[in-house]
Amino acid sequence: MAKRSKRLKKAIESYKDEIEKHFNKLDKDIEEGGNILARYYIKELDKSLIDALEKKLGLLGEDEETSELLKKYKARLMEYKKKVGEFG
């Protein structure tokens, strides 16, 4: 079980890094007025990265810190959706 949890932690850190990269790209695209690419990054974050992170965290075991992390990411994503004008 130790190997599995070590791999899960490594995967979780990788997802966190990838999510932050996508948020940075999203900031850049919104500033430049590229709503098409911004919508792509929003969908990628929403449908792929945050969901995958949530599943990995669930496998590792849910605690308050990880729950807060997911809430923070989802709230941040909702702010971007409002900026771009996409709610679904």
Secondary structure, 3 states (H helix, E strand, C coil): CHHHHHHHHHHHHHHHHHHHHHHHHHHHHHHHCCHHHHHHHHHHHHHHHHHHHHHHHHHHCCCHHHHHHHHHHHHHHHHHHHHHCCCC
